[in-house]
Amino acid sequence: MLYILDYISLICMLLLVICVLVGVAFLTLLERKV
């Protein structure tokens, strides 16, 4: 069970990092267009 929880937490962390990077890239693209 501990290993499964570790994998889930790791995946959640990766998803959060990816979402943040996508958000930052999207904002920079919007700023460049404006």
N, CA, C and O atoms as CSV, one atom per row, in Angstrom:
chain,resi,resn,atom,element,x,y,z
A,1,MET,N,N,0.842,-1.210,0.000
A,1,MET,CA,C,0.000,0.000,0.000
A,1,MET,C,C,0.872,1.252,0.000
A,1,MET,O,O,0.568,2.222,-0.695
A,2,LEU,N,N,1.962,1.233,0.784
A,2,LEU,CA,C,2.814,2.424,0.857
A,2,LEU,C,C,3.391,2.753,-0.513
A,2,LEU,O,O,3.469,3.920,-0.897
A,3,TYR,N,N,3.799,1.713,-1.252
A,3,TYR,CA,C,4.371,1.968,-2.573
A,3,TYR,C,C,3.326,2.610,-3.494
A,3,TYR,O,O,3.633,3.536,-4.244
A,4,ILE,N,N,2.090,2.106,-3.428
A,4,ILE,CA,C,1.018,2.655,-4.277
A,4,ILE,C,C,0.781,4.116,-3.926
A,4,ILE,O,O,0.629,4.951,-4.817
A,5,LEU,N,N,0.749,4.433,-2.636
A,5,LEU,CA,C,0.533,5.829,-2.219
A,5,LEU,C,C,1.682,6.701,-2.706
A,5,LEU,O,O,1.465,7.836,-3.132
A,6,ASP,N,N,2.906,6.176,-2.646
A,6,ASP,CA,C,4.064,6.949,-3.111
A,6,ASP,C,C,3.939,7.233,-4.611
A,6,ASP,O,O,4.215,8.347,-5.058
A,7,TYR,N,N,3.525,6.235,-5.382
A,7,TYR,CA,C,3.382,6.440,-6.823
A,7,TYR,C,C,2.296,7.468,-7.109
A,7,TYR,O,O,2.468,8.330,-7.971
A,8,ILE,N,N,1.164,7.381,-6.382
A,8,ILE,CA,C,0.061,8.328,-6.591
A,8,ILE,C,C,0.517,9.744,-6.258
A,8,ILE,O,O,0.225,10.679,-7.003
A,9,SER,N,N,1.232,9.909,-5.147
A,9,SER,CA,C,1.702,11.248,-4.752
A,9,SER,C,C,2.698,11.769,-5.785
A,9,SER,O,O,2.691,12.957,-6.109
A,10,LEU,N,N,3.559,10.885,-6.307
A,10,LEU,CA,C,4.548,11.301,-7.305
A,10,LEU,C,C,3.846,11.753,-8.584
A,10,LEU,O,O,4.209,12.774,-9.167
A,11,ILE,N,N,2.838,10.991,-9.019
A,11,ILE,CA,C,2.085,11.349,-10.226
A,11,ILE,C,C,1.368,12.678,-10.019
A,11,ILE,O,O,1.341,13.516,-10.921
A,12,CYS,N,N,0.783,12.878,-8.827
A,12,CYS,CA,C,0.080,14.139,-8.543
A,12,CYS,C,C,1.060,15.306,-8.618
A,12,CYS,O,O,0.733,16.359,-9.166
A,13,MET,N,N,2.256,15.122,-8.072
A,13,MET,CA,C,3.256,16.195,-8.099
A,13,MET,C,C,3.637,16.515,-9.546
A,13,MET,O,O,3.747,17.684,-9.914
A,14,LEU,N,N,3.839,15.475,-10.368
A,14,LEU,CA,C,4.201,15.696,-11.772
A,14,LEU,C,C,3.082,16.432,-12.504
A,14,LEU,O,O,3.345,17.334,-13.299
A,15,LEU,N,N,1.817,16.041,-12.233
A,15,LEU,CA,C,0.686,16.702,-12.889
A,15,LEU,C,C,0.631,18.168,-12.490
A,15,LEU,O,O,0.372,19.029,-13.331
A,16,LEU,N,N,0.872,18.466,-11.209
A,16,LEU,CA,C,0.847,19.862,-10.750
A,16,LEU,C,C,1.937,20.665,-11.447
A,16,LEU,O,O,1.696,21.788,-11.890
A,17,VAL,N,N,3.146,20.090,-11.546
A,17,VAL,CA,C,4.258,20.795,-12.198
A,17,VAL,C,C,3.927,21.054,-13.668
A,17,VAL,O,O,4.171,22.148,-14.177
A,18,ILE,N,N,3.374,20.049,-14.351
A,18,ILE,CA,C,3.029,20.204,-15.768
A,18,ILE,C,C,1.965,21.285,-15.933
A,18,ILE,O,O,2.054,22.115,-16.838
A,19,CYS,N,N,0.950,21.274,-15.051
A,19,CYS,CA,C,-0.115,22.284,-15.135
A,19,CYS,C,C,0.470,23.679,-14.949
A,19,CYS,O,O,0.086,24.610,-15.657
A,20,VAL,N,N,1.393,23.832,-14.007
A,20,VAL,CA,C,2.004,25.146,-13.754
A,20,VAL,C,C,2.805,25.595,-14.978
A,20,VAL,O,O,2.715,26.752,-15.391
A,21,LEU,N,N,3.585,24.681,-15.557
A,21,LEU,CA,C,4.391,25.035,-16.737
A,21,LEU,C,C,3.489,25.428,-17.906
A,21,LEU,O,O,3.767,26.405,-18.602
A,22,VAL,N,N,2.414,24.675,-18.123
A,22,VAL,CA,C,1.483,24.988,-19.217
A,22,VAL,C,C,0.833,26.344,-18.969
A,22,VAL,O,O,0.682,27.139,-19.897
A,23,GLY,N,N,0.446,26.614,-17.720
A,23,GLY,CA,C,-0.182,27.904,-17.386
A,23,GLY,C,C,0.770,29.054,-17.643
A,23,GLY,O,O,0.378,30.070,-18.218
A,24,VAL,N,N,2.023,28.906,-17.220
A,24,VAL,CA,C,3.014,29.972,-17.427
A,24,VAL,C,C,3.254,30.187,-18.919
A,24,VAL,O,O,3.307,31.327,-19.380
A,25,ALA,N,N,3.396,29.108,-19.672
A,25,ALA,CA,C,3.630,29.228,-21.116
A,25,ALA,C,C,2.428,29.896,-21.781
A,25,ALA,O,O,2.600,30.728,-22.672
A,26,PHE,N,N,1.209,29.541,-21.357
A,26,PHE,CA,C,-0.002,30.131,-21.939
A,26,PHE,C,C,-0.052,31.625,-21.655
A,26,PHE,O,O,-0.386,32.416,-22.537
A,27,LEU,N,N,0.281,32.015,-20.420
A,27,LEU,CA,C,0.266,33.444,-20.055
A,27,LEU,C,C,1.310,34.210,-20.857
A,27,LEU,O,O,1.047,35.324,-21.309
A,28,THR,N,N,2.488,33.628,-21.039
A,28,THR,CA,C,3.539,34.321,-21.802
A,28,THR,C,C,3.100,34.484,-23.259
A,28,THR,O,O,3.368,35.518,-23.872
A,29,LEU,N,N,2.429,33.473,-23.818
A,29,LEU,CA,C,1.961,33.576,-25.203
A,29,LEU,C,C,0.910,34.672,-25.313
A,29,LEU,O,O,0.913,35.439,-26.276
A,30,LEU,N,N,0.000,34.754,-24.325
A,30,LEU,CA,C,-1.032,35.796,-24.344
A,30,LEU,C,C,-0.379,37.168,-24.259
A,30,LEU,O,O,-0.783,38.092,-24.964
A,31,GLU,N,N,0.628,37.308,-23.400
A,31,GLU,CA,C,1.300,38.604,-23.255
A,31,GLU,C,C,1.997,38.986,-24.556
A,31,GLU,O,O,2.008,40.157,-24.932
A,32,ARG,N,N,2.577,38.009,-25.241
A,32,ARG,CA,C,3.264,38.306,-26.502
A,32,ARG,C,C,2.260,38.747,-27.559
A,32,ARG,O,O,2.539,39.664,-28.331
A,33,LYS,N,N,1.087,38.101,-27.604
A,33,LYS,CA,C,0.061,38.480,-28.587
A,33,LYS,C,C,-0.419,39.898,-28.307
A,33,LYS,O,O,-0.646,40.671,-29.238
A,34,VAL,N,N,-0.574,40.246,-27.034
A,34,VAL,CA,C,-1.058,41.592,-26.663
A,34,VAL,C,C,0.124,42.562,-26.702
A,34,VAL,O,O,-0.044,43.751,-26.427
